[in-house]
Amino acid sequence: MPNSYALLMYADPDHTRAMTDDDLAVVARKHAALRDELGASDELRGGAGLLLPDETVVVRPGATHQGPLMDATEHLTAYYEVECATPERAQEIAAHLLDDHVTAVEVRGIHDTA
């Protein structure tokens, strides 16, 4: 039975800001190819790139603040939701997401889907 996983990609926002248009085009082509591959195998359920952490708002009980949730070097930059037959397949896909921009990918099982 297939399982759903969130592949949470992390990057350094300063590195992201320093990327050239050519660098961004390489990343876009890489993700387009991966989306095509995962779509063809019916493993892709969704995903998106996220705005930089300083463009976010954190909401807590009784308060909101501008900026990232935590002070860290790496922040969540994008995600994919995939459905895979095994956790190892999800990890294999995650490994394809690593490069000099995406420095870590967290593979997290999704326990409740709509």
N, C-alpha and C positions, 0 to 999 in steps of 0.2 A: 504494500500500500504506500503510495507517495506521501511525502511529508512536506509541509511548507516551511521555508526558511527566509529570514531577513538577512541579506548580506549588507552589512553596514560598513561603508567605506570611510576611512579617516585620512585627513591630509592636514598639512600645516597651511593655514590661511595666508601667511606671508609668502609662502612658496607659490600658492595659487595666484595671488596678486601679481607676482613677478613673472608669470608665464606670458610668453609672447603669443601673438595671434597664431603663429605657426604651431607652437606647442599646444594651444587649445584645439586647433584643427586636428592634430594627431590624436588627442584624447577623444574628440568627437567621433573620428573614424573608427577608433578602437571599440568604442561603446556601441556604435551603429552595427559593426560586424558581430559583436557579441549578442546584441538584441536580435539580430537576424538568426544567428545560430540557435539561441535559446527559444525563439519563437517557432522555428522550424521543428524543434524537438518537443514543443508544447510544454516546456519547463518554465517559461517566463510568465509571471503573474502581474508584474508591474515594477515600477521604480521611477526614480527621478533624481536630478541633481538638486542640491539645496543652496540657498543663499549663504553668504559668509556669516560667521558667528556675530560680527558686530552689526549685522543687519537684522538681528532677531530680538524678540521680546520674550523674557522669561516671566511666567505667571506663577505666583505662589499664593497660598492663602493670605489674603489681606494685602498683597503687594505685587507690583510688577516692576521690572527693571529692564532697561535696554542693554543688549549685549549678550554674550554667551552665558550658558548655565554655569560653567566652571572655568577657572583660569587654567588653561592647559595649552600645550604646544600643538597638539593634534585635535581636530574637531571633526565631527560628522560632516561629511561633504556630499554624500549621495548614498542611495540605497537601491537594491534590487529586491523584489520578492520573487522567489523561485519555488517551484514544486519539483522535488527530486525523489527518486526511489530510495536513495540511501543518504545518510549524512555525509558519507565520503564524496558523493557526487556534488553536494553543495560546497564542500571544501575545495573540490577540484575547480569549480566555477570561481570561487573566491580567489584562488591562486592566480587566475587569469586577470584579476582586477588590480593586482599589485604592479606598481611601476615607480618612477621617481616622484610622481605626484601623489598617488594613493599609497601610503606607507603601511597601512594595516587594514585588514578586513575582519570584522567580527561576524561569525556565522552563528545566528541565534534562531532557534526553533520558534515557530509561531504556534501557540497552543490554542488559539481561538480565532477563527476566520469568519468573516461575514458571508 
